[in-house]
């Protein structure tokens, strides 16, 4: 491309990664601006945060459009924005496959879960799962899977923050202390947001971030398309040409196979986990409680699907754009590696200002997603374990929120420590793992308890614990953990399970265990509560109402 | 605080088993399931057909249809189109077919509950 060669001519001695360091103060400035604005919003939003419904569910006062935007803000994590753009830039078509799974998955949430969940639950996923089964054991199981999924997802975001920071602040890839400090800053900011703002503050942070992210990606997409005469073929041919020039995959970039050509089963397993995982992610499910009615929950999903879908189409253009204008070699050489594709592209097409904007948005993304996960985990601990198990449903009204707030601090500290330890781990793998665990441990029980009359407590417990254990055990013995130089423990080799993602085994197994546990259960559940749950789920009778202030 | 199920178990104003067995509710349930189950099976089959082709039929997916745009990209973008399409279809269906039926049952039950509460207070 003319532009990239012109740029190289301007700065012949410096790589793109080097050049971006010179202007990292712009990134910091724009990020501080974002933090400042969102802090004001969070403080304003925190005025009515007294009851549990206010703190966990934002008083159920958000509209479908607002909540849908927040869902998009929650869902389009750094892994999907930076990760998918980078994956397309490097692996071409195979990077695009990710985004399709992430999007189609929303239909499961729209058709089978969102409205029914809003009508039957109160604050957490466990509310729905334990509705007509034995409260204590099912709540403990659901809270356990919630905490595990949130933990892995949180770890992925915090681990990603380290790598991202190297690029955005111009820190060296090896400067682990500097990265650790930034991870701690992200963690502390997140604690402040969630502690003060609760769900309302968290939601506003996600809404602001989603708008900035979609606008930023749209601007970049339009610039990239304009540079290629608004012709997708010209753009893809340019990416192929760059790839040929540096001796890469060339035309094969446009065809499937670059990443998963040798491991098709791995890809199928991942595809299964992606499509079934979304509707079982606790932090996504909890967002449906922030709207006043099931109809608004439906609207939320519709908004989310459009925003997320359009955004993924942008990433297709951005990925090939980065491939064409920057090239695989330079991306991988930059600090942050694959994740650097989108920020580098911003720099090439829009200079330091656009880079600063996109970098600040990427930072904000981590902050917003981490905040959403933290409030979900804290709500699950305080509402499911503390209120319903430890004090058995008789806590003093203020106590539950107090416990939730303390949990936020604990989770924040754990996330900081975990993020520093996991710094440098593969983000996409940790996120895919969270999806696989959610799809195995949660989805079968959600579907069975909403749609299968005979489902029993034993079935729920077998399915949740079985799915959770299967997913974690298979991951432990997968090639991701040991057996290759790229693995988490490079020296060891106990990798008898051949796939990187456990979904293809653990998801069907969890569905099977739910069925088996139910048919082997000698006891039955109270048909009156089953009737109540079904009537409530479809009609909305007795559903939690919005809080009036 | 407690949990919602236990709360209403003690409140016998509505016999949910009777509501569940009523023709009106069974009709709503059928209208809901007749849409969501087949559509869910349909989009999952279409998604996995695409995934299997992308995993195993590289040559087929690499056939160029228009410029450098190949079947793989077209099918991928079609997944986006069907997702948007099903979303719009479901919303229209839910607004026209599900919501009125659900609202009718909900209004009836809620007035029943309200009436029972008022009587209790008067006593």
Interface residues (C-beta under 8 A of the other chain):
Chain A: X52 X93 X96 X97 X100 X101 X103 X104 X106 X107 X108 X110 X111 X112 X120 X122 X127 X130 X131 X132 X135 X231 X232 X233 X236 X237 X240 X254 X255 X256 X257 X260 X261 X264 X265 X267 X268 X271 X275 X295 X298 X301 X302 X305 X306 X309 X312 X313 X387 X388 X393 X394 X395 X397 X400 X451 X527 X528 X529 X531 X532 X533 X534 X535 X538 X539 X540 X541 X542 X544
Chain B: X1 X2 X3 X4 X5 X6 X8 X9 X14 X16 X17 X19 X20 X25 X28 X29 X32 X33 X35 X36 X39 X40 X43 X44 X47 X48 X50 X51 X52 X54 X55 X56 X58 X61 X62 X66 X67 X68 X69 X70 X72 X73 X76 X77 X79 X80 X83 X84 X86 X87 X90 X91 X94 X99 X102 X103 X105 X106 X109 X110 X113
